[in-house]
Amino acid sequence: MALLGGPLGVAPHVNIDGAASPGGLVLLNGDSDAVRALAFLDWQPAPPVAAGQPPAMATTQGLLGLALLPAMQPDTTPAANASRALPPPMFGFTAAGWQQILDEYHASGVFSRRFTTLSSFEAAVTTTRFQNPQALIFDDAMLHLGQPLAVPAAGGNAQAVRRRELLINIHYLHLVRCESLWQQHEALPMLQYARVLALVGACRTTAARTDEGSAVQILTDLIRQKFPEYHTDRLLAQALPDLVEQSRLPAELCSRTLSLNTTLRDAMDGLSYMSGGTRRSNVERKRIYLLASSVRS
């Protein structure tokens, strides 16, 4: 890993552009240590939020959460009880929430190195002693929950009927017990939650959830086809964490850069890989070719 210039770079300055994408974009100063350190994330240039501010770089809340969320935990004190209020895996943080999280990573020196893979970053985080662990405990005030998943009553025109069908298709997500994904005694207690979030995508708007091309719709269809034994929403919700774990590609076959497209492709190939036989061989050949192409480019 290449060290950055100096022990720490520039602390991030966070803005949220909730209207720009279904998951909401997170905009950070382009010269921040977080942007340099998280080199495996798909950062895109974004216009400055205001005149005179430095150029900004953007990624989605889902992708940033995949990297930073595993080391965090919900506030489970009786007063806050955030583990019960925690919504299904389709949430975002407020700008202030992201700022607090990124500041703690910055202060603890995690961003003093440049990481080109998610696995190397996770390995570094597991050995990090955070200066203020309380900064990585989130409560309801930090969450931006998005629109509720409300299935409309039957009836209406063909478009309304199709919209209802698509919302019913992913209704199992509202039965996922997200607090049960919190692995309290693990080095990265929210790692399983982050993996579920990465699989289904940060679909926080009704428009995103009723898009037939969205990650949550594509992968839900594949999961329901592959595991017909989980024929009710409740069964699928209970099994989802195990299915996510089973369908993970080996680390050496995963995409080197995390983007919305690569996370979707990794998840789809993971479902094929777990089938074994010819499908596994086909996935291995394809992934090796893709990884070799990325190295040559």
C-alpha positions as CSV (number, residue, x, y, z in Angstrom):
1,M,0.0,0.0,0.0
2,A,1.3,3.4,-0.9
3,L,1.4,5.9,2.0
4,L,-0.1,9.3,1.4
5,G,1.8,12.5,1.9
6,G,2.0,12.9,5.6
7,P,0.2,10.8,8.3
8,L,-3.2,12.3,7.5
9,G,-4.6,14.2,4.6
10,V,-7.6,16.6,4.6
11,A,-10.7,15.9,6.7
12,P,-13.7,15.4,4.4
13,H,-16.4,18.0,4.0
14,V,-19.7,16.2,3.3
15,N,-22.8,17.2,1.3
16,I,-25.7,15.0,0.3
17,D,-27.5,15.2,-3.1
18,G,-30.6,13.2,-2.4
19,A,-32.3,14.0,-5.7
20,A,-29.4,12.9,-7.9
21,S,-29.8,9.2,-7.6
22,P,-32.1,6.6,-6.0
23,G,-29.6,5.9,-3.3
24,G,-28.6,9.5,-2.8
25,L,-25.1,10.8,-3.6
26,V,-22.4,11.7,-1.1
27,L,-20.2,14.6,-2.1
28,L,-16.8,15.0,-0.5
29,N,-14.0,17.5,-1.2
30,G,-11.9,16.0,-4.0
31,D,-8.7,16.6,-2.0
32,S,-9.9,14.8,1.1
33,D,-8.0,11.9,2.6
34,A,-11.1,9.8,2.4
35,V,-11.3,10.1,-1.4
36,R,-7.6,9.2,-1.8
37,A,-7.7,6.3,0.7
38,L,-10.9,4.7,-0.6
39,A,-9.5,4.2,-4.1
40,F,-11.5,1.1,-4.7
41,L,-14.8,3.1,-4.7
42,D,-16.3,4.5,-7.9
43,W,-15.7,8.2,-7.4
44,Q,-17.1,10.5,-10.0
45,P,-16.3,14.2,-10.4
46,A,-19.1,16.5,-9.2
47,P,-19.5,20.3,-9.4
48,P,-18.7,22.2,-6.3
49,V,-21.7,22.7,-4.0
50,A,-21.0,26.5,-3.8
51,A,-18.8,29.0,-5.5
52,G,-15.3,29.1,-4.2
53,Q,-15.4,25.6,-2.7
54,P,-12.9,22.9,-3.9
55,P,-13.9,20.4,-6.6
56,A,-16.0,17.6,-5.2
57,M,-16.1,13.8,-5.8
58,A,-19.2,11.8,-5.5
59,T,-20.2,8.2,-4.7
60,T,-23.5,6.7,-3.5
61,Q,-24.5,6.2,0.1
62,G,-24.8,2.4,-0.6
63,L,-21.2,2.1,-1.8
64,L,-19.8,4.3,1.0
65,G,-21.8,2.4,3.5
66,L,-20.4,-0.9,2.2
67,A,-16.9,0.4,3.1
68,L,-17.6,2.2,6.4
69,L,-20.7,0.7,7.9
70,P,-19.1,-2.7,9.1
71,A,-17.2,-1.1,11.9
72,M,-20.2,0.7,13.3
73,Q,-23.1,-0.3,15.5
74,P,-26.6,0.9,16.3
75,D,-27.4,2.6,19.6
76,T,-29.1,0.0,21.6
77,T,-29.6,1.9,24.9
78,P,-33.1,1.8,26.3
79,A,-33.5,5.5,25.5
80,A,-32.6,5.3,21.9
81,N,-33.4,1.7,21.0
82,A,-32.2,2.3,17.5
83,S,-31.9,-1.4,16.8
84,R,-35.7,-1.7,16.8
85,A,-36.2,1.4,14.7
86,L,-33.5,0.5,12.2
87,P,-35.3,0.1,8.9
88,P,-34.8,-2.6,6.3
89,P,-31.4,-2.4,4.4
90,M,-32.2,0.6,2.3
91,F,-31.3,3.6,4.4
92,G,-28.9,6.6,4.2
93,F,-27.2,8.9,6.7
94,T,-27.6,12.6,6.9
95,A,-24.7,14.8,5.9
96,A,-24.0,15.4,9.5
97,G,-24.0,11.7,10.2
98,W,-21.6,11.0,7.4
99,Q,-19.4,13.9,8.5
100,Q,-19.2,12.4,12.0
101,I,-18.3,8.9,10.7
102,L,-15.7,10.2,8.3
103,D,-14.1,12.5,10.9
104,E,-13.6,9.5,13.2
105,Y,-12.0,7.4,10.5
106,H,-9.8,10.4,9.6
107,A,-8.8,11.1,13.2
108,S,-7.9,7.4,13.8
109,G,-5.5,7.3,10.9
110,V,-7.4,4.8,8.8
111,F,-7.3,7.1,5.8
112,S,-3.5,7.5,5.9
113,R,-3.1,4.7,3.4
114,R,-4.4,4.2,-0.1
115,F,-6.5,1.0,-0.5
116,T,-7.2,-0.5,-3.8
117,T,-9.5,-3.4,-2.7
118,L,-12.3,-3.6,-0.2
119,S,-10.8,-6.6,1.5
120,S,-7.5,-4.8,2.3
121,F,-9.5,-1.9,3.7
122,E,-11.6,-4.2,5.9
123,A,-8.4,-6.0,7.1
124,A,-7.0,-2.6,8.2
125,V,-10.2,-1.5,9.9
126,T,-10.3,-4.7,12.1
127,T,-6.9,-3.7,13.7
128,T,-7.7,0.0,14.1
129,R,-8.2,1.5,17.6
130,F,-10.6,4.3,17.0
131,Q,-10.0,7.4,19.2
132,N,-13.7,7.9,19.9
133,P,-15.7,4.7,19.4
134,Q,-18.9,6.5,20.4
135,A,-18.7,8.4,17.1
136,L,-19.4,5.1,15.3
137,I,-22.6,4.4,17.2
138,F,-25.5,5.7,15.2
139,D,-29.0,6.5,16.3
140,D,-32.2,7.5,14.6
141,A,-31.2,11.2,14.4
142,M,-28.3,10.3,12.0
143,L,-30.5,8.3,9.6
144,H,-32.3,9.4,6.5
145,L,-34.7,6.6,6.0
146,G,-36.2,7.4,2.6
147,Q,-39.8,6.7,1.6
148,P,-41.7,3.8,3.3
149,L,-42.4,0.7,1.3
150,A,-46.2,1.1,0.9
151,V,-47.9,-1.4,-1.3
152,P,-51.0,0.3,-2.8
153,A,-54.4,-1.4,-2.8
154,A,-55.4,-3.6,-5.7
155,G,-57.0,-2.0,-8.8
156,G,-56.2,0.8,-11.1
157,N,-54.8,0.8,-14.7
158,A,-52.2,-1.5,-16.0
159,Q,-49.3,0.7,-14.9
160,A,-50.7,0.8,-11.3
161,V,-51.1,-3.0,-11.3
162,R,-47.5,-3.5,-12.5
163,R,-46.2,-1.1,-9.9
164,R,-48.0,-3.0,-7.2
165,E,-46.6,-6.3,-8.4
166,L,-43.0,-4.9,-8.2
167,L,-43.5,-3.5,-4.7
168,I,-45.0,-6.9,-3.6
169,N,-41.9,-8.6,-5.0
170,I,-39.5,-6.9,-2.6
171,H,-41.9,-6.6,0.4
172,Y,-39.8,-9.3,2.2
173,L,-37.2,-6.6,2.9
174,H,-39.5,-5.0,5.5
175,L,-39.5,-8.3,7.4
176,V,-35.7,-8.5,7.6
177,R,-34.7,-8.2,11.2
178,C,-31.9,-5.8,10.7
179,E,-30.8,-5.9,14.4
180,S,-30.3,-9.6,14.0
181,L,-27.6,-8.8,11.4
182,W,-25.6,-6.9,14.0
183,Q,-22.8,-9.3,15.1
184,Q,-22.1,-7.8,18.4
185,H,-18.8,-9.6,19.3
186,E,-17.2,-9.5,15.8
187,A,-14.4,-7.2,14.8
188,L,-16.7,-5.7,12.2
189,P,-20.1,-6.0,13.8
190,M,-22.2,-4.6,10.9
191,L,-20.4,-6.5,8.1
192,Q,-23.3,-8.7,7.4
193,Y,-25.7,-5.8,7.3
194,A,-23.4,-4.0,4.8
195,R,-23.3,-7.1,2.6
196,V,-27.1,-7.3,2.5
197,L,-27.2,-3.6,1.7
198,A,-24.7,-4.1,-1.1
199,L,-26.7,-6.9,-2.5
200,V,-30.1,-5.3,-2.7
201,G,-28.9,-1.7,-3.2
202,A,-29.9,1.5,-1.4
203,C,-33.4,1.7,-3.0
204,R,-34.8,4.4,-0.8
205,T,-37.4,5.8,-3.2
206,T,-40.6,4.2,-4.6
207,A,-39.4,5.1,-8.1
208,A,-36.2,3.1,-7.6
209,R,-38.1,0.1,-6.1
210,T,-40.5,-0.1,-9.1
211,D,-37.7,0.1,-11.7
212,E,-37.4,-3.3,-13.3
213,G,-33.8,-2.6,-14.0
214,S,-32.8,-1.8,-10.4
215,A,-30.5,-4.1,-8.5
216,V,-33.2,-5.0,-5.9
217,Q,-35.6,-6.2,-8.6
218,I,-33.1,-8.1,-10.6
219,L,-31.5,-9.8,-7.7
220,T,-34.8,-10.5,-6.0
221,D,-36.1,-12.3,-9.1
222,L,-32.9,-14.4,-9.2
223,I,-33.0,-15.3,-5.5
224,R,-36.7,-16.3,-5.7
225,Q,-35.9,-18.5,-8.8
226,K,-32.9,-20.1,-7.2
227,F,-34.5,-20.7,-3.8
228,P,-38.1,-21.5,-4.4
229,E,-38.3,-23.3,-1.1
230,Y,-38.4,-19.8,0.6
231,H,-41.9,-19.3,-0.8
232,T,-43.1,-16.7,1.7
233,D,-41.8,-13.2,2.5
234,R,-41.1,-14.2,6.1
235,L,-39.0,-17.3,5.1
236,L,-37.1,-15.3,2.5
237,A,-36.4,-12.5,5.0
238,Q,-35.1,-15.0,7.6
239,A,-32.9,-16.7,5.1
240,L,-31.6,-13.6,3.3
241,P,-28.4,-13.2,5.5
242,D,-27.4,-16.8,4.9
243,L,-28.1,-16.5,1.1
244,V,-26.0,-13.4,0.9
245,E,-23.1,-15.2,2.6
246,Q,-23.5,-18.3,0.4
247,S,-23.5,-16.3,-2.8
248,R,-20.4,-14.3,-2.2
249,L,-17.7,-14.7,-4.8
250,P,-14.2,-15.6,-3.6
251,A,-12.2,-12.5,-2.8
252,E,-9.8,-13.1,-5.7
253,L,-12.7,-13.1,-8.2
254,C,-14.4,-10.0,-6.9
255,S,-14.2,-6.7,-8.9
256,R,-11.4,-4.4,-7.9
257,T,-13.4,-1.3,-8.1
258,L,-16.8,-0.9,-6.4
259,S,-19.5,0.7,-8.4
260,L,-23.3,0.2,-8.8
261,N,-22.6,-2.0,-11.9
262,T,-19.8,-4.1,-10.4
263,T,-21.6,-4.8,-7.2
264,L,-24.6,-6.0,-9.2
265,R,-22.4,-8.1,-11.5
266,D,-20.6,-9.6,-8.5
267,A,-23.9,-10.5,-6.9
268,M,-25.3,-12.1,-10.0
269,D,-22.1,-14.1,-10.7
270,G,-22.0,-15.1,-7.0
271,L,-25.4,-16.7,-7.4
272,S,-24.3,-18.6,-10.4
273,Y,-21.0,-19.6,-8.8
274,M,-22.7,-21.2,-5.8
275,S,-24.5,-23.5,-8.2
276,G,-21.3,-25.4,-8.9
277,G,-20.5,-27.5,-12.0
278,T,-20.5,-25.8,-15.4
279,R,-21.9,-22.5,-14.0
280,R,-19.0,-22.2,-11.6
281,S,-16.5,-22.9,-14.3
282,N,-18.1,-20.3,-16.6
283,V,-18.0,-17.7,-13.8
284,E,-14.4,-18.4,-13.0
285,R,-13.3,-18.0,-16.7
286,K,-15.3,-14.8,-17.1
287,R,-14.0,-13.3,-13.9
288,I,-10.4,-14.1,-14.6
289,Y,-10.8,-12.5,-18.1
290,L,-12.4,-9.4,-16.6
291,L,-9.7,-9.1,-13.9
292,A,-6.9,-9.6,-16.4
293,S,-8.5,-6.9,-18.6
294,S,-8.7,-4.4,-15.7
295,V,-5.0,-5.0,-15.0
296,R,-4.0,-4.4,-18.6
297,S,-6.0,-1.2,-18.8
